[in-house]
Amino acid sequence: MDLFSRSWSALRTVVAELPDENFAQPSGCTGWLVRDLVCHLIIDAQDVLITLVTPADTEPTRDAVTYWDLADTPPTGDDPLDALVVRLAAAYQEPRLLKYHFDDVGSAAGRAGELVDPDLRVSTRDEVLTAGDYLSAYVLESTLHHLDLIAHLRGAAEPPAEGLARSRDMLEKIAGTAFPASFSDKDALLVGTGRRGPTDAEKADLGEPAMKLPLILE
């Protein structure tokens, strides 16, 4: 729960401190500019709020790791929902409006995460998790999107080290194998999820598990 708060807060801070001109720069998400990704983060914040006030009375069907499904192909940016985010982001017109909306909804999501009982069972995507597991899954979500946000920006703060480490641990559990010790937590996440391709040396270190990459989370 505390790690979600730190990871989410760091992400909100990066967005708040972005110069306006950076909103037109590419992000680490295929087909999305930084402004499009920030618009997606607004939707993420809404999802957190909606999920934490949608209690369930059945046994959990997922946990922080099994929350994630794996897609067969990488995103192209042409998916209707992805394209909708681009149109929504353009409708804001000014970066300050995106910043304001994300700060408004994002701060509420952060407070909800601090206040919720971690043992509360909640429902999302037709599955049931404890609130603690749901917010743990969102450590991976917020950490990856933090990396996406700063992918082509110089000088922006990186995700908290503990968030990177926890996200790596979750990704290794999803993959069913550990990344080599030669990989930093950041590189394990970027290579593991296909945000960049492995170098020849990294391929050699990965060995056979490289054939299973990338892991396209959805």
Buried (B, 14 or more C-beta within 10 A) or exposed (E): BEBBBBBBBBBBEBBEEBEEEBBEBBBBBBBBBBBBBBBBBBEBBBBBBBBBEEEBEEEBBBBBBBBBEEEEEEBEEEEEEBEEBBEBBEEBEEBEEBBEBBBEBBBBBBEBBEEBEBEBBBBBEEBBBBBBBBBBBBBBBBBBBBBBBBBBBEEBEBBBEBBBBBBBBBBBBBBEEBBEEEBEBBBBBBBBBBBBEBEEEBBEBBEEBBEEBBBBBE
